[in-house]
């Protein structure tokens, strides 16, 4: 019998206690962990490697969907959403491979959800793909990204996108460059481009996004490329492929 390490994520202690009670003395469960907010959940997922998460969607500071995005698809365990959303809102997520516990729920509904989740652990990739589909759906209908979760050592905190001077690609990661620090996160340039405010950030190279507010001047270089000089003195290359996009972003802008 597979032994499962389970993480309960909810900002309400009574809600966590209820789930812990339902999970008590189950032969499939080897450990039950708890997190009271999204940032603690991200840390626990990365450090404790749970097999299954009961994840509240609505939490202050960082939602359940933001937890999934911060951890990344490759590292996400199986997930059961615990939510107070009504049934119609749940169906709007269009996630058929992930189960839900709709608050308030009883022991019978929990049992059904738990069994489904255990069975789906064998098809983990499908569950993760469905979760990400839900997150992308919400993001497409939501506002632009205003902050990004980063970590430094054992600390997890948010960086406002307005504080980022530019973003560079680093193989499977991206690096966020602020005035005085750099933060490496597991994300792709393509996904960031879909979520960053196009009025604030523009792609100037396949490896760079720049915050328009951080630009001091532009200078012609060679073969149609330009050099972008930032207010902190750093220099970035503007490739010919993205030059017109940059000119289009700054034309009529009060930044220059």
N, C-alpha and C positions, 0 to 999 in steps of 0.2 A: 504493500500500500504506500502510495506517495505521501510523504510528509510535507505539509505546506506551511510556509512562513507567511503570515497575513499581516497587512498594514491597514489600520483604520484611520482615515483622514476626515476629520470633521472639527469645526471650530466650537461646537457645542458639546461639553462634557457628558450630558445625559445621553446624547445620541451615540457617543463613543461607548458609553457604559452598556447601552442596549445591545449593540453589536457584539461587544465582548461577552456578554451573557449568553447570547445565542451561539457563540463559537466555543464556549467553555466545554471541556471534556470531550471534544470531538477527536476520534482516533486519527483523522486525516491532518489535524492541525498540530504542528510542532511548536509554534510560537505565535503570539499575537502582539503586534507593536501598535503604537498610537502616535499620531501627529495632530496637533491642534491648529495648524495653519499650513498654507501652501509651501512656504519656505522650508519649514521643518519636514514636510512631506518629501520635497525634492532631496533634502539631505539624507533622509532615511532610505529612500529608494536607491540612491547612489552608494550608500555605505552598507546597508543591511541586506540588500538584494531580495526583497520579498517576492513571493510567487504570485500573490493575489492582493489587490487593493480594493477596499471599499472606500470610494472617493466621493466626498460631497462636492457638488458642482458650485453652489453658491457659498463662497467664503469671503470675508473682507480681506482686502490687501492683495490676494492672489486666488483666482478661481481654480476649480478643479481642471478645467481645460487648459489654463495657463501652466499648471503643474505638468501636464502631459507634454506641452510644447517645450517647457524648460528642460525636461529630462531627455527628450528625444525618442524617436520611434524605436531605435535599436535597443534601448535600455528599459523600455516600459514593460512591466509585468502585465498579466491579465487584470482587467478593471471591471468592477461593478459600480456603476454610478448610483449614489444615494442622493436623492433630490426631492425638493418640494415642488418642482415644476409640475404643471398639470399634464395629463396624458397627451394633449395635442401638441404642447411644446416639446415633449419628449419625441414624439413621432417626427417633428420637424428636424431633429438632429439626423434622421435617416441613418441610424446605426442599427443594423439588424443583428450583428455578431456580438454585441455587448448587451448585458442585461442591466436592468434598473431596479432599484428599490425606491418606490414612491412613498415619501413620508405622508402620513404615518403608515407603517406597515406592521403586519403581525408575524408571528413565528412561522406560520404556514407559508406565507409569501417569502420570508427569508429562506426557508428550507428549499423552496423551488429555485430561488436565485442562486443559492450556494451550490446546489447540484449542477445547475447549468454552467456556472463559472468553472467548477472543477472539470467538467467535461470539455470545456473550451480551452483549457490549458494545453490540451494536445494540439489545438489549432491556433496557437498563439499569434502567428503572423497575420492571420485573417482578422483577429480581434484588433490588433494594433492598427492595421490598415483602415478598419472601420472607424476607430476612434479618431484617427487623423483626418478622415473624410469629414467627420462631424466638426472637428475643429476648423478645418478649412472652410466649411460651409458657413460657420458662424463668423469667421474673419472676413469672408467676402461680403457679408451683410453688416459688418461692424465698422468701427472707425479705425483710423490709422494707428499703428503702433506708437505708443507714447513713452514706453519704458521697457527695459530688457533686464531679465534676471541674470546676474553674474555671481561668481564666487571667487573669493580670495582666501586661500587656505581653508579654514573651517567656517568662514563667514559667507553668508548668502545675502545679497541685497540688490536693489534695483538701481539701474542707471537710466536717467531720463535721456531720451533720444536727442533732445535739444542740447545736451551736454557733450554729445559725440561729435568730434571734428571730422573724422572720416572712418570708414570701415574697410578692412583689407581681407582678402581671401587667404587662408592658410590651410591648404589641402582640404581635409574633411571638416575644418573649422573656419570660423571667421574671427577676426580680432577687432575689437572696438577701441578706437583711439580717442581718448579725451585729452584735455589740455596737458595733463601731467601723468596719466596712467594708461595702461593697456590691459584689456580683459579678453581672454580667449573663451569663446563659447562654441558649443557644438550646434552649428546651424549652417545653412547653405546661402549663397548669395542670391539664388533664385527665389527662395522663400522670403528672404528679407526684402527683396525688390517688390514683391507682391504686397508687403505690409507696411513699408515705410511711406511716409507722406511725400508724394512726388513734388510737392511745392517746397519741401525742405531738403530732401536728399536727391541727388542725381548720380547716375552711374557714369563715370568718366573713363573707365577701363574695365576689362573683364575681371580685374582683381580689385577694383576700388569703387566705393561709393563716397561721395563727399557731401558734407553739410554746407549748403550754400552760404550760411552765415559765417563759416570759418574761412572763406576765401578772401585773400587780400588782393591778388592780381593774377593775370594770365599773361604768359609770354610765348610767342612762337618759338618753336624749337627746330625740328627738321622733318622733312617728308610729310608735312601736313599735321604733325603732332604738335601739341602745346605742353608747356610746363605750367602747372598750377602752383602758385605760392600761397601757402596758408598764413593766417595771422600769427601763428607760432613759429613761422620760418620754415616749416617742412615743405618739401617739394614733391608733387605728384605728377605723373605723366597722364596727359589727356590723349587717348588714342584717336586716330582719325575716325574709327567706327562710331565713337560716342561723342565726337566733337559737336556735331549739329544738335544733339540732344542737350548738351550743356548750353550752347548758345540759345536754344529755344527756352531753356529754363531761366536764364538770366536776362533775356530781353524783356524790357519793361519792368524788371524787378527793381525795387528801391534799394537793394543791397549794394548796388554798384553805381 
